[in-house]
Amino acid sequence: MNLWLRIRNILRNLLRKQQMEGHLDDELRAYTDMLADEKIAAGIPPHEARRAALAELGGIEPVRQKVRDTRAGAGLERLWLDVRFGMRQLWRNPGFTITVILTLALSIGANTAIFSIVNALMLKSLPYSHPERMGTINTHITGPVSSDERHKINGEQWELLRDNVPSLISAIASGRTSGLNLQSGSHVQYLQAGRISAHYFDVLAVHPILGRNFSEIEDLVNGPKTAILSYNLWRNTFGANPNILGKPILLKSAPYTVIGVLPEGVTTPLNADLYTALQESRKGEGAGTNFQVITRLRDGATWQQADAEINHAWSLRTQRYELEDNPGAQVSFYSVPLQQGETATLRPQILTLMLAAALILLIACANLAGLTLVRVLRRTPEIATRMALGASHWQIQRQLWIENLLLALMGGIAGIATGFLALRSLLLLLPEHFLPVADVPLDGRVLAFTLLLSLLTSVLFGMLPVLITRRFDLRSAIANRADSASHLRLRQALIVSEVAFTVVLLAAAGLLIRTLIHLQTLPPGFNPTGVMTARASLDDVRYHDPATFQKMLDQSVAAMRQIPGVQQAAAGLSLPYERSLVMGGLPINDGKEAGQKVMTSETYVTPGYFETLQIPVLAGRTFTAEDGPNTQQVAIVNQTFVRKFFHGENPVGRHVNKDIMIIGVVEDVAMAPGIDAVAPLMDEQMLYIPAAQVPPSLLAMAHVWFQPSWIVRTSHPVEGLTSQMQHAFASVDPNIPFSGFYSMHDLLAKTLVMQRVEVALLTTMAVLALLLSAIGIFALVANIVTQKTREIGIRIALGSTIRQAMTHIGSLGATAAALGLVLGLILCVAVLRTMQSVLYGINTYDLPTILAVVTTLSAVTLIATTLPALRIARIDPARTLREE
Amino acid sequence: MSAKQTNLLQGTLDLLILKALGPGELHGLGISRRIEQITHGTFFVKPGSLFPALHRMEEAGWLSSSWGDSENNRRAKFYQLTRTGKKQLEVETEQWSRVALAMANALKAT
């Protein structure tokens, strides 16, 4: 039968059901009447003829039913009846239905939200053409000191790769955007600039809508100063001026020529407001590992080819190359797909979250298995009755499957809604530009994942009752409502697994909370309260001259001291809680380590910096206005510096970097580590130099990467200071806007944002897990009580006390919970080791955390087992026995 | 019902109904009687089989139906072959002949 005819029949049968039935009745009546007519004609008396005709038909109803069954869509109709029956069943047990849908909504919601992020970060292809042909180059370094992976390379490595790897189109970019000022007319604006080499947009396959990309000429040191604008900057600042090409704009107080405008909606790994040529060189900033390579495989080339070329090129130079921080190291290079490279730093966190979400799902499955099991057992009389009335095993199972699918569908929809809300709030929680993707959508793949998940859980938990009804023995079900031992064991096993998974989640959340507490209560080494900071870009040609720079700093700090309520003010290249400039090759002149070249964090500060932050001075003195450009060059070091490079001996009076004299030692302050982020906060060796003595070469280079901060200490609330600080600064240089105001507490929060997000997410999931298992245990124990009512009644009738009966039931749940606790702790040993990289200051086997988990879970399981057991007190033994 | 009546073979009901309707339209009882007549009383189709088959064949597009008056003025549903039904009759006739011939040959074999 063709499809169209079939659909027409189904529609007609379903929509014009009444009419069809009417016609069938008429037809059958006509048949009977005519049959009777025949018989009358054959001489049979009318009333007998009619009865005989009806008898020959075999009853109208069976014929009618047979016709109905052959009609197209009869299966659909039966399904609809079953669905309606299922809906009624669910409606009649609102407690069960709501618990199941809530369980599904929460567990599937959590998984949907996390999967959306995984999808956006790892599965969705990058928004470039042929993203699979794009990559980045990492270095793998093995040396006597340490071995590590790096995502960035230096100027020498770049030149080698650029010239000797024909399989790749390569470009580099400064790893991060840098802040700078744009002046247009009287308007000044703080922008994020991406510094890139020629071919960067060729690698991304992005073509400007106006003008062109950077060429090799712009890449040369001291080449023409040009800029490419993002579409938004072109529209918002330059009014989408179509004649902008060739026009000069004032960047960093110097004229730059606009050579291109990017198309609307283009994303780059940098996502900057505008782009300037990097003009990389082996000297200056090219000396450090500051550059990030981005590559595209040329047509016909393979990644294996590219890797071979990279390492061949590198092998020619190995002898001549030495890593300052890892002397004698072996360096090898390899390509990494761009997507993987972009998300590498977030991967451990995301995998932890996925694992947590999976555990939640497992708990939910155990929960749902328990709930449906309980429900099927409670429905024993109904099912027994239906089977006695002739329903087959298949019909009963079909009904249960349909009910489970209905629940899965409702739970899935609720889960998508929950996941959507959870994702939105999660994205609000994350700081801007935290995820290296523009958007985290709930797309088709996420919806398919969710649907699959709800069906899977439905199959998992729907399987149990179906397996039970298969073994369902009608006679024993009616005769004996007592529970079989295997059901009891199954319920106990469910409790065990719920508790075990919850232990893992609680422990993981506990460890992260302890880490966050540890980091937040680390002694900062200064007094953060009452300090407001403001940051501005000094990447400005006017300030390449040390005298102008010095004058501006002096005047602006003096202006800020005039703000009412301000006790102290100062400026510095970087602040505590932040990353600072890392310099290699600083020679130590005298002392035991004389001749050694070391790596250290370095910053310049104005006099008053240590006083403003109240950093304790442990030896010597701090900087004064007398430490100027023409006097003895001086430096202050921190305790870690002394411990590492002077073995704790007093360094005051010793020299570093030829003739810089150490004049003081200050307390360590908590800092974000410079090169490899091993921890969000730690003590680093630090060298402070006076801003007045910064060499010109360092001045220009440092301001490309770092925006200095002005700090004021006040007794007033710090928030009120921002406009006064901007005003004070404008009185010295009206062309430089502050890019942001942060209190010291804000800075700490900013540094610990990853930890706070992790804690928030994992704690939410742990609480969810605790809630789900509490519900699950409660339902299972409550059911054990119901099923054992008769047994308990008999026990009490035979002289057992209610307390003994409660203990008996309670122990069934408590034993399972205790077993789950032990199993969970064993599971922790296996699973939590993967968290080591995100824990700071605490051990994976942290005793307080374990104790807290055991206590919390014991309390919750005790409540969840005791509450239903209390119902035993209401059991009336006489009535129980009468019912038998 | 005569003693020689035989149970319908699987798949023969459709063919018998199609054949019965070959000369023209008939109502349910008419089809039943016509089958008895053309099989010389060998087959008798019970209403419990007849009506489901008629409705199924109508849905398949082999038969069409209309309401009309019977010979003794009863309002009845009359069935007739559609074009597809006529084609189906040819196909099934050809098939059945082949099977019948094959069966006859098989039974003749020694």
Chai-1 contact restraints between the chains, C-beta under 6 A:
chainA,res_idxA,chainB,res_idxB,connection_type,confidence,min_distance_angstrom,max_distance_angstrom,comment,restraint_id
A,M1,B,A60,contact,1.0,0.0,6.0,A-B,restraint_1
A,L5,B,G61,contact,1.0,0.0,6.0,A-B,restraint_2
A,N9,B,E59,contact,1.0,0.0,6.0,A-B,restraint_3
A,E27,B,K77,contact,1.0,0.0,6.0,A-B,restraint_4
A,A30,B,R74,contact,1.0,0.0,6.0,A-B,restraint_5
A,A30,B,A76,contact,1.0,0.0,6.0,A-B,restraint_6
A,Y31,B,G28,contact,1.0,0.0,6.0,A-B,restraint_7
A,Y31,B,L29,contact,1.0,0.0,6.0,A-B,restraint_8
A,D33,B,R74,contact,1.0,0.0,6.0,A-B,restraint_9
A,M34,B,L29,contact,1.0,0.0,6.0,A-B,restraint_10
A,M34,B,R74,contact,1.0,0.0,6.0,A-B,restraint_11
A,D37,B,N72,contact,1.0,0.0,6.0,A-B,restraint_12
A,L57,B,P47,contact,1.0,0.0,6.0,A-B,restraint_13
A,G58,B,G48,contact,1.0,0.0,6.0,A-B,restraint_14
A,V63,B,P47,contact,1.0,0.0,6.0,A-B,restraint_15
A,V63,B,G48,contact,1.0,0.0,6.0,A-B,restraint_16
A,V63,B,F51,contact,1.0,0.0,6.0,A-B,restraint_17
A,K66,B,G48,contact,1.0,0.0,6.0,A-B,restraint_18
A,K66,B,P52,contact,1.0,0.0,6.0,A-B,restraint_19
A,V67,B,F51,contact,1.0,0.0,6.0,A-B,restraint_20
A,V67,B,P52,contact,1.0,0.0,6.0,A-B,restraint_21
A,V67,B,H55,contact,1.0,0.0,6.0,A-B,restraint_22
A,T70,B,P52,contact,1.0,0.0,6.0,A-B,restraint_23
A,T70,B,H55,contact,1.0,0.0,6.0,A-B,restraint_24
A,T70,B,R56,contact,1.0,0.0,6.0,A-B,restraint_25
A,A72,B,E59,contact,1.0,0.0,6.0,A-B,restraint_26
